[in-house]
Amino acid sequence: MPETPAALGYRMPAEWEPHAATWLSWPHNRATWPGQFEPIPGVWAELVRTLAPFEPVHISAGGEAVMAEAQRLVGDVPNVTLHDIPTNDAWARDHGPLFLVGSVGAPPALVHWGFNAWGRKYPRFDLDQRVPERVAETTGYRRFEPGIILEGGAVDFNGRGAVLTTEQCVLHENRNPGISKADIERHLADYCAVRHVIWLSKGIVGDDTDGHIDEVARFVGPRTVVAAVAHDSTDPNYGTLRDNLAQLHTSTDEEGRPLEIIELPMPGPTYYKTTRLPVSYTNFYIANGVVIVPQFEDPADAAAIDTLAKLFPDRQIRGLPAKQLAWGLGTYHCITQQQARPE
């Protein structure tokens, strides 16, 4: 039996723990934003320029044309490194690795989960599947490969041994047919040192990932969770989010202690043509010294900023426009992946 990360003393840290860097994948797949791609590279550039003063930014930008576009828009930004790592698409949260931390002096390591484009919805994904391997080669990190499908947006960790996820996504037959809750929990224990899984039911309308947790609930402290809520009882998300909220109020952390639940309002329904988009303020990204909060030109934008400012008083809170980004069915957490700073 191969040694697992947990057996070697590694764990998955919380997102608010110190980062060595943020990883992105440069956007180039026009089919992801059909007819609306033109502003998207500029959205990435604004994000890069916002993050770079706080921590290094590494960007997978494989191929001559992609590299040239990234170089043109962010090549002059200090603290930014472009890598010749090709991708099929730009969702680094899901095709990128999960970076672990170990005991003091342990060699840095990452987990290379399998990726199948959210249940083979968007072929091709052959390049995306190899991104963690290429990142490991680039960084020199040790690479662990569990052999099952799991996207980074499907799990959210408190760094102490608890993880949030949804049954709808992680147990979906289009990921790992026949896999059980116990199987998933064993893999999370072995590869992320998880001791307690908090299972919510499902995600929001329009989410093509089959219910990623980062659209509905996130840890913001070891025992504190922000949960998306809809206040309009006619909204199709209303019942789902109330059910998730009720589940969280009866859940505990890894030590059996009750969670503190903070409600985060949902923006109003947002559409691209007739398609309901999966927009949520829980898709924020926590970096060193700053929290990036998606903004949807919605009256609830300010309330989301205010709530997160109170939860992260030691960080700047930056609201960035996300409506155009959401046409691709994801926002800022979906396109970022934190590289933990080794202990």
C-alpha positions as CSV (number, residue, x, y, z in Angstrom):
1,M,0.0,0.0,0.0
2,P,1.4,3.4,-0.9
3,E,1.8,5.9,1.8
4,T,-0.9,8.5,1.9
5,P,-0.5,12.2,2.6
6,A,-2.3,12.0,5.9
7,A,-0.1,9.1,7.1
8,L,2.9,11.3,6.3
9,G,1.6,14.2,8.3
10,Y,0.2,16.4,5.5
11,R,-3.2,18.2,5.7
12,M,-5.3,20.4,3.5
13,P,-5.1,24.0,4.9
14,A,-7.9,26.5,5.0
15,E,-8.0,29.1,2.3
16,W,-7.3,31.9,4.7
17,E,-4.0,30.3,5.8
18,P,-0.8,31.8,4.3
19,H,-0.4,31.4,0.6
20,A,2.8,31.0,-1.4
21,A,0.9,32.0,-4.5
22,T,-2.3,32.0,-6.5
23,W,-2.6,29.9,-9.6
24,L,-4.8,30.8,-12.6
25,S,-5.3,29.4,-16.1
26,W,-5.5,32.0,-18.9
27,P,-8.9,32.1,-20.7
28,H,-8.8,31.1,-24.4
29,N,-11.8,28.8,-25.0
30,R,-14.3,31.0,-26.7
31,A,-17.0,28.3,-26.4
32,T,-17.1,28.9,-22.7
33,W,-18.4,32.4,-23.2
34,P,-20.3,32.0,-26.5
35,G,-20.5,35.3,-28.3
36,Q,-19.2,37.1,-25.2
37,F,-15.5,36.2,-25.0
38,E,-14.0,39.6,-25.9
39,P,-14.1,41.2,-22.4
40,I,-13.0,38.0,-20.6
41,P,-9.2,38.4,-20.8
42,G,-9.6,41.9,-19.4
43,V,-11.4,40.4,-16.4
44,W,-8.5,38.1,-15.8
45,A,-6.1,41.0,-16.1
46,E,-7.9,43.0,-13.5
47,L,-7.9,40.1,-11.1
48,V,-4.2,39.6,-11.7
49,R,-3.4,43.2,-11.0
50,T,-5.6,43.1,-7.9
51,L,-3.9,40.0,-6.5
52,A,-0.2,40.6,-7.4
53,P,0.5,43.2,-4.7
54,F,-0.5,40.7,-2.1
55,E,1.1,37.5,-3.3
56,P,2.8,35.9,-6.4
57,V,0.5,35.0,-9.2
58,H,1.3,32.0,-11.4
59,I,-0.6,31.5,-14.7
60,S,-0.9,28.5,-16.9
61,A,-0.7,30.0,-20.4
62,G,0.4,27.2,-22.7
63,G,0.7,27.6,-26.4
64,E,2.1,30.5,-28.4
65,A,-1.1,32.4,-28.9
66,V,-2.3,32.0,-25.3
67,M,1.1,33.0,-24.0
68,A,1.3,36.0,-26.2
69,E,-2.1,37.3,-25.1
70,A,-1.3,36.8,-21.4
71,Q,2.1,38.4,-21.9
72,R,0.4,41.4,-23.6
73,L,-2.1,42.0,-20.8
74,V,-0.2,41.0,-17.6
75,G,3.4,40.4,-18.6
76,D,4.4,43.7,-17.2
77,V,2.8,43.2,-13.8
78,P,5.3,42.6,-11.0
79,N,5.0,39.3,-9.1
80,V,3.4,37.5,-12.0
81,T,4.9,34.4,-13.7
82,L,3.6,32.8,-16.9
83,H,4.0,29.1,-17.5
84,D,3.9,27.1,-20.7
85,I,1.2,24.8,-19.3
86,P,-1.6,24.2,-21.8
87,T,-5.2,23.9,-20.8
88,N,-8.5,23.2,-22.4
89,D,-10.3,25.9,-20.3
90,A,-9.8,28.4,-17.6
91,W,-11.3,26.9,-14.4
92,A,-8.2,26.4,-12.3
93,R,-10.1,25.7,-9.1
94,D,-11.3,22.5,-10.6
95,H,-8.6,21.2,-12.9
96,G,-5.7,22.5,-10.7
97,P,-4.1,20.6,-7.8
98,L,-4.9,20.9,-4.1
99,F,-1.7,22.1,-2.3
100,L,-1.1,20.5,1.0
101,V,1.0,21.6,4.0
102,G,3.1,19.2,6.1
103,S,5.1,19.2,9.2
104,V,8.0,21.6,9.5
105,G,10.7,20.7,7.0
106,A,8.5,18.2,5.0
107,P,8.8,18.5,1.3
108,P,6.0,20.5,-0.3
109,A,3.2,18.3,-1.8
110,L,0.0,18.5,-3.8
111,V,-2.9,16.2,-4.7
112,H,-3.7,15.4,-8.3
113,W,-7.4,14.5,-8.3
114,G,-8.9,13.3,-11.5
115,F,-10.9,15.7,-13.7
116,N,-13.5,14.8,-16.3
117,A,-15.1,18.3,-17.1
118,W,-17.9,18.0,-14.6
119,G,-19.2,14.6,-15.8
120,R,-17.8,14.8,-19.4
121,K,-20.1,17.8,-20.1
122,Y,-17.4,19.7,-22.1
123,P,-15.0,17.6,-24.1
124,R,-12.1,17.9,-24.6
125,F,-10.4,17.9,-21.2
126,D,-7.2,16.0,-21.8
127,L,-5.0,19.0,-21.2
128,D,-6.9,20.0,-18.1
129,Q,-6.4,16.5,-16.7
130,R,-2.6,17.0,-16.8
131,V,-2.4,20.4,-15.2
132,P,-1.6,19.1,-11.7
133,E,1.2,16.9,-13.1
134,R,2.6,19.9,-15.0
135,V,2.4,22.1,-11.9
136,A,4.2,19.5,-9.8
137,E,7.0,19.4,-12.5
138,T,7.2,23.2,-12.5
139,T,7.3,23.6,-8.7
140,G,9.1,20.4,-7.7
141,Y,6.3,19.4,-5.4
142,R,5.6,15.8,-4.5
143,R,2.5,14.6,-6.3
144,F,-0.1,12.3,-4.8
145,E,-2.8,10.8,-7.1
146,P,-5.9,9.3,-5.4
147,G,-7.4,8.0,-8.7
148,I,-10.9,9.4,-8.3
149,I,-12.6,12.4,-9.8
150,L,-12.9,15.5,-7.5
151,E,-13.0,19.2,-8.4
152,G,-11.6,21.8,-6.1
153,G,-14.9,23.7,-6.1
154,A,-16.7,20.7,-4.7
155,V,-14.9,20.9,-1.3
156,D,-14.2,23.6,1.2
157,F,-11.9,23.0,4.2
158,N,-11.5,24.6,7.6
159,G,-7.8,23.5,7.9
160,R,-8.6,21.6,11.1
161,G,-10.0,18.4,9.6
162,A,-13.5,19.4,8.5
163,V,-14.8,19.8,5.0
164,L,-18.0,21.1,3.4
165,T,-19.4,19.4,0.3
166,T,-22.6,18.4,-1.4
167,E,-24.1,15.0,-2.1
168,Q,-25.5,16.2,-5.5
169,C,-22.0,16.8,-6.9
170,V,-19.5,14.4,-5.2
171,L,-21.8,11.4,-5.3
172,H,-23.0,12.0,-8.8
173,E,-22.8,9.0,-11.0
174,N,-21.1,11.0,-13.8
175,R,-18.0,11.4,-11.6
176,N,-17.2,8.1,-9.9
177,P,-19.9,5.5,-10.7
178,G,-20.7,3.3,-7.8
179,I,-18.7,5.2,-5.3
180,S,-20.2,5.5,-1.8
181,K,-20.1,8.2,0.9
182,A,-17.8,6.0,2.9
183,D,-15.4,5.8,-0.1
184,I,-15.4,9.6,-0.6
185,E,-14.8,10.1,3.2
186,R,-11.9,7.6,3.2
187,H,-10.2,9.4,0.2
188,L,-10.6,12.8,1.9
189,A,-9.2,11.4,5.1
190,D,-6.2,9.8,3.3
191,Y,-5.3,12.6,1.0
192,C,-6.5,15.8,2.9
193,A,-6.4,14.6,6.6
194,V,-10.2,15.1,6.9
195,R,-11.8,13.8,10.0
196,H,-15.3,15.1,9.5
197,V,-17.4,15.7,6.4
198,I,-20.4,18.1,6.4
199,W,-22.7,16.9,3.7
200,L,-25.2,19.4,2.3
201,S,-27.8,18.3,-0.2
202,K,-27.3,20.3,-3.4
203,G,-26.3,23.5,-5.1
204,I,-28.1,26.3,-7.0
205,V,-30.0,26.5,-10.2
206,G,-27.9,26.9,-13.3
207,D,-24.8,25.4,-11.8
208,D,-23.4,23.1,-14.5
209,T,-21.1,21.5,-12.0
210,D,-24.0,19.6,-10.4
211,G,-23.9,21.6,-7.2
212,H,-20.4,22.9,-6.2
213,I,-20.2,23.9,-2.5
214,D,-18.5,27.2,-3.4
215,E,-21.7,28.5,-4.7
216,V,-23.7,27.8,-1.5
217,A,-21.5,27.7,1.7
218,R,-17.9,28.4,2.7
219,F,-15.8,28.2,5.8
220,V,-14.6,31.6,6.9
221,G,-13.1,30.4,10.2
222,P,-12.5,27.1,11.9
223,R,-16.2,26.9,13.2
224,T,-17.7,29.7,11.1
225,V,-19.6,29.2,7.8
226,V,-21.2,31.7,5.5
227,A,-24.3,30.3,3.8
228,A,-26.1,31.7,0.8
229,V,-29.8,32.5,1.4
230,A,-32.5,33.7,-1.0
231,H,-35.2,35.9,0.5
232,D,-37.7,35.6,-2.3
233,S,-39.9,32.6,-1.7
234,T,-40.7,32.4,-5.4
235,D,-37.0,31.9,-6.3
236,P,-36.2,28.3,-7.3
237,N,-33.1,28.5,-5.0
238,Y,-35.2,29.5,-2.0
239,G,-36.1,26.0,-0.8
240,T,-32.7,24.5,-1.5
241,L,-30.8,27.2,0.3
242,R,-33.2,27.0,3.3
243,D,-32.6,23.2,3.5
244,N,-28.9,23.7,3.4
245,L,-29.1,26.4,6.1
246,A,-31.1,24.0,8.3
247,Q,-28.5,21.3,7.7
248,L,-25.7,23.6,8.7
249,H,-27.5,24.6,11.9
250,T,-27.5,21.0,13.0
251,S,-23.9,20.3,11.9
252,T,-20.7,20.4,13.9
253,D,-17.0,20.9,13.4
254,E,-14.5,18.1,13.6
255,E,-14.6,18.3,17.4
256,G,-18.4,18.0,17.6
257,R,-18.9,21.7,18.4
258,P,-21.8,23.6,16.8
259,L,-21.0,25.8,13.8
260,E,-21.6,29.6,13.7
261,I,-23.6,30.3,10.6
262,I,-23.6,33.7,8.9
263,E,-26.2,34.3,6.2
264,L,-25.0,35.8,3.0
265,P,-27.7,37.2,0.7
266,M,-28.0,35.9,-2.9
267,P,-28.1,38.4,-5.8
268,G,-31.3,38.5,-7.7
269,P,-31.8,36.1,-10.6
270,T,-29.3,36.8,-13.4
271,Y,-29.7,35.5,-17.0
272,Y,-27.8,35.2,-20.2
273,K,-30.5,35.2,-22.8
274,T,-32.9,32.6,-21.2
275,T,-30.2,30.8,-19.2
276,R,-30.2,31.3,-15.4
277,L,-26.6,31.9,-14.3
278,P,-25.2,30.4,-11.1
279,V,-24.3,33.7,-9.4
280,S,-23.5,33.8,-5.7
281,Y,-21.4,35.9,-3.3
282,T,-20.0,32.7,-1.7
283,N,-17.8,32.4,-4.8
284,F,-15.3,34.9,-3.2
285,Y,-11.6,34.2,-3.0
286,I,-9.4,34.6,0.1
287,A,-5.8,35.6,-0.6
288,N,-3.0,37.1,1.5
289,G,-4.3,40.4,2.7
290,V,-7.3,40.6,0.4
291,V,-10.7,39.0,-0.3
292,I,-12.0,39.2,-3.9
293,V,-15.8,39.4,-3.9
294,P,-17.8,39.0,-7.1
295,Q,-20.2,41.9,-7.9
296,F,-23.2,41.5,-10.1
297,E,-24.6,45.1,-10.4
298,D,-27.2,44.0,-7.8
299,P,-28.5,45.8,-4.8
300,A,-27.1,43.0,-2.6
301,D,-23.5,43.7,-3.8
302,A,-22.9,46.1,-0.9
303,A,-24.3,43.8,1.7
304,A,-22.0,41.0,0.6
305,I,-19.0,43.3,0.8
306,D,-20.1,44.5,4.3
307,T,-20.6,41.0,5.6
308,L,-17.3,39.7,4.4
309,A,-15.5,42.9,5.7
310,K,-16.7,42.1,9.2
311,L,-15.5,38.5,8.9
312,F,-12.1,39.4,7.5
313,P,-11.1,42.6,9.4
314,D,-7.4,42.0,8.7
315,R,-7.8,41.9,4.9
316,Q,-8.9,44.4,2.3
317,I,-12.2,43.5,0.6
318,R,-12.2,44.1,-3.1
319,G,-15.4,43.8,-5.1
320,L,-14.7,43.0,-8.8
321,P,-17.2,43.0,-11.6
322,A,-18.3,39.4,-12.3
323,K,-21.4,39.6,-14.5
324,Q,-19.5,39.0,-17.7
325,L,-17.4,36.3,-16.0
326,A,-20.6,34.6,-14.9
327,W,-21.7,34.1,-18.5
328,G,-19.1,31.2,-18.4
329,L,-21.0,29.7,-15.4
330,G,-18.5,30.6,-12.7
331,T,-16.8,33.6,-11.0
332,Y,-13.7,34.3,-8.9
333,H,-13.3,31.3,-6.7
334,C,-13.8,29.1,-9.7
335,I,-10.9,30.6,-11.6
336,T,-8.4,30.7,-8.7
337,Q,-6.4,28.0,-6.8
338,Q,-4.3,28.8,-3.8
339,Q,-0.8,27.4,-3.3
340,A,-0.3,27.0,0.4
341,R,2.9,28.3,2.0
342,P,4.9,25.4,3.4
343,E,5.1,25.4,7.2
